[in-house]
Amino acid sequence: MNLEGGNITGNQVGLSYSGYSVGSGGGVCVEPGNHFYMTGGNITDNIAGSGGNGVYLENHTTFTMSGGTIANNKDMGTNSAGG
C-alpha cells in the first residue's frame, strides 16, 4: 500500500466487549506479509479500541515513512499501544 498524499482522518474502529474496547487500526491496518509506504499525506484524528490508533501493523509487516504526518490519533482501550 502506498500513501503519497491526501488524508485519512476521522475514522473509528472499536466496540465494547465485556467492558473492554477492542478493534485495531483506526486509520490504517496493514495485514500480515504486506508493506506500507508513506511518502506524504496525513493520518490524523482516528480512534481505535485496542491499538494502532493511526497505523496498526500486524505480524510480519513493514512500514516505511519518508514524509507526511501521523498525529492526534487516540485509543479507547485501557491496554492500548500505537500512534
Residue pairs with C-beta under 8 A, 6 or more apart in sequence:
1 28
1 30
1 34
1 35
1 36
1 37
2 37
2 38
2 39
3 28
3 36
3 37
3 38
3 39
3 40
3 41
3 43
3 68
4 39
4 40
4 41
5 40
5 41
6 41
6 42
7 41
7 42
7 43
7 44
8 27
8 28
8 41
8 42
8 43
8 44
8 46
9 27
9 42
9 43
9 44
9 45
9 46
10 45
10 46
11 26
11 27
11 46
11 47
12 26
12 46
12 47
12 48
13 23
13 24
13 25
13 26
13 29
13 47
13 48
13 49
14 21
14 22
14 23
14 26
14 47
14 48
14 49
14 50
14 76
14 77
15 21
15 22
15 23
15 49
20 50
20 77
20 78
20 79
21 49
21 50
21 75
21 76
21 77
21 78
21 80
22 49
22 50
22 77
23 48
23 49
23 50
24 48
24 49
24 50
24 51
24 52
24 56
24 82
25 48
25 51
25 52
25 55
25 56
26 46
26 47
26 48
26 52
26 53
26 54
26 56
26 73
26 74
27 43
27 44
27 46
27 53
27 54
27 55
27 70
27 73
28 36
28 43
28 52
28 54
28 55
28 56
29 52
29 56
29 58
30 36
30 55
30 56
30 57
30 58
30 61
30 63
31 58
31 61
32 58
32 59
32 60
32 61
33 60
33 61
34 61
35 61
35 62
35 63
35 64
36 55
36 57
36 61
36 62
36 63
36 64
37 64
37 66
38 63
38 64
38 65
38 66
38 67
38 68
38 70
39 66
39 67
39 68
40 67
40 68
41 68
41 69
42 68
42 69
42 70
42 71
43 54
43 55
43 68
43 69
43 70
43 71
43 73
44 54
44 69
44 70
44 71
44 72
44 73
45 72
45 73
46 53
46 54
46 73
46 74
47 53
47 73
47 74
47 75
47 76
48 56
48 73
48 74
48 75
48 76
48 77
48 80
48 82
49 75
49 76
49 77
49 80
50 75
50 77
50 79
50 80
51 75
51 77
51 80
51 81
51 82
52 81
52 82
53 73
53 74
53 75
53 80
53 82
53 83
54 70
54 71
54 73
54 82
54 83
55 63
55 70
55 82
55 83
56 82
57 63
70 83
73 82
73 83
75 81
75 82
